[in-house]
Amino acid sequence: MEIEMEMEIDVEALQLLPADDEVALFPCGPTSCTESNCTRTC
């Protein structure tokens, strides 16, 4: 049971972290690109 709970937490963390990273690292797209919103160069 503990292992399952840990797995669920890990999955949630993995799903949330990548999403945040994508938004933070790649918030700029073909639609709009601004240095303020985009950490990386477009």
N, CA and C of each residue as an Amber inpcrd file, in Angstrom:
protein
   126
   0.8500000  -1.2000000   0.0000000   0.0000000   0.0000000   0.0000000
   0.8900000   1.2570000   0.0000000   1.9030000   1.2510000   0.8620000
   2.7860000   2.4180000   0.9160000   3.4550000   2.6390000  -0.4390000
   3.9050000   1.5390000  -1.0530000   4.5780000   1.6530000  -2.3510000
   3.6100000   2.2730000  -3.3640000   2.3660000   1.8130000  -3.3630000
   1.3890000   2.3530000  -4.3200000   1.2210000   3.8570000  -4.0930000
   1.0800000   4.2420000  -2.8320000   0.9140000   5.6600000  -2.5310000
   2.1200000   6.4410000  -3.0520000   3.3140000   5.9440000  -2.7740000
   4.5240000   6.6330000  -3.2430000   4.5040000   6.7390000  -4.7630000
   4.1280000   5.6520000  -5.4190000   4.0880000   5.6680000  -6.8800000
   3.1140000   6.7440000  -7.3520000   1.9440000   6.8100000  -6.7220000
   0.9580000   7.8190000  -7.1350000   1.5470000   9.2200000  -6.9600000
   2.1720000   9.4500000  -5.8060000   2.7660000  10.7670000  -5.5490000
   3.8240000  11.0630000  -6.6090000   4.6760000  10.0720000  -6.8960000
   5.7290000  10.2730000  -7.9000000   5.0920000  10.6280000  -9.2410000
   4.0760000   9.8830000  -9.6190000   3.4240000  10.1470000 -10.9110000
   2.8640000  11.5660000 -10.9190000   2.2170000  11.9430000  -9.8250000
   1.6540000  13.2990000  -9.7610000   2.7720000  14.3260000  -9.8770000
   3.8260000  14.1390000  -9.1040000   4.9550000  15.0770000  -9.1290000
   5.5320000  15.1390000 -10.5380000   5.7070000  13.9710000 -11.1630000
   6.2860000  13.9490000 -12.5140000   5.3630000  14.6800000 -13.4870000
   4.0590000  14.4640000 -13.3420000   3.1180000  15.1090000 -14.2670000
   3.1130000  16.6270000 -14.0410000   3.2090000  17.0370000 -12.7670000
   3.1580000  18.4700000 -12.4750000   4.4770000  19.1430000 -12.8380000
   5.5930000  18.5150000 -12.4910000   6.8940000  19.1310000 -12.7540000
   7.1210000  19.3500000 -14.2460000   6.9770000  18.3240000 -15.0730000
   7.1880000  18.5130000 -16.5140000   6.2820000  19.6170000 -17.0620000
   5.0480000  19.6550000 -16.6070000   4.1150000  20.6710000 -17.0970000
   4.6610000  22.0560000 -16.7400000   5.0750000  22.2330000 -15.4770000
   5.6110000  23.5320000 -15.0670000   6.8630000  23.8550000 -15.8750000
   7.7470000  22.8610000 -16.0160000   8.9900000  23.0940000 -16.7660000
   8.6570000  23.5250000 -18.1890000   7.7440000  22.8140000 -18.8210000
   7.3950000  23.1490000 -20.2080000   6.8710000  24.5790000 -20.2800000
   6.0100000  24.9300000 -19.3500000   5.4270000  26.2820000 -19.3730000
   6.5020000  27.3230000 -19.0790000   7.4010000  26.9950000 -18.1480000
   8.4350000  27.9630000 -17.7600000   9.5400000  28.0420000 -18.8090000
   9.9140000  26.8780000 -19.3590000  11.0160000  26.8650000 -20.3250000
  10.5270000  27.1370000 -21.7410000   9.3210000  26.6740000 -22.0570000
   8.8280000  26.8470000 -23.4300000   7.4550000  27.5040000 -23.4510000
   7.3210000  28.7040000 -22.8550000   6.0380000  29.3890000 -22.8830000
   5.8530000  30.1320000 -24.1970000   6.9580000  30.3000000 -24.9360000
   6.8780000  31.0510000 -26.1850000   6.7200000  30.0860000 -27.3450000
   5.8390000  30.4190000 -28.2520000   5.6290000  29.5430000 -29.4020000
   5.4710000  30.3680000 -30.6630000   5.1100000  29.7330000 -31.7610000
   4.9220000  30.4390000 -33.0300000   3.9100000  31.5780000 -32.8900000
   2.9460000  31.3930000 -31.9770000   1.9060000  32.4150000 -31.8250000
   2.4990000  33.7150000 -31.2990000   3.2340000  33.6320000 -30.1830000
   3.8060000  34.8540000 -29.6100000   5.0950000  34.5150000 -28.8800000
   6.0830000  35.3900000 -28.9830000   7.3650000  35.1310000 -28.3350000
   7.8890000  36.4170000 -27.7320000   8.0070000  36.4340000 -26.4020000
   8.5330000  37.6280000 -25.7410000   9.6120000  37.2090000 -24.7520000
  10.6750000  37.9550000 -24.6780000  11.7720000  37.6090000 -23.7740000
  11.2680000  37.5390000 -22.3350000  10.3260000  38.3970000 -21.9750000
   9.8080000  38.4080000 -20.6030000   9.1460000  37.0760000 -20.2810000
   8.3060000  36.5930000 -21.1980000   7.5950000  35.3400000 -20.9540000
   8.4400000  34.1410000 -21.3360000   9.4750000  34.3630000 -22.1450000
  10.2750000  33.2470000 -22.6340000  11.6540000  33.2730000 -21.9940000
  11.9820000  32.2450000 -21.2370000  13.2990000  32.1960000 -20.6060000
  14.3620000  31.9260000 -21.6590000  14.0240000  31.0830000 -22.6170000
  14.9950000  30.7280000 -23.6550000  14.8010000  31.5940000 -24.9010000
  15.8290000  31.6760000 -25.6940000  15.7360000  32.4850000 -26.9090000
  14.8780000  31.7730000 -27.9480000  13.9930000  32.5230000 -28.5770000
  13.1070000  31.9170000 -29.5820000  13.7630000  31.9540000 -30.9520000
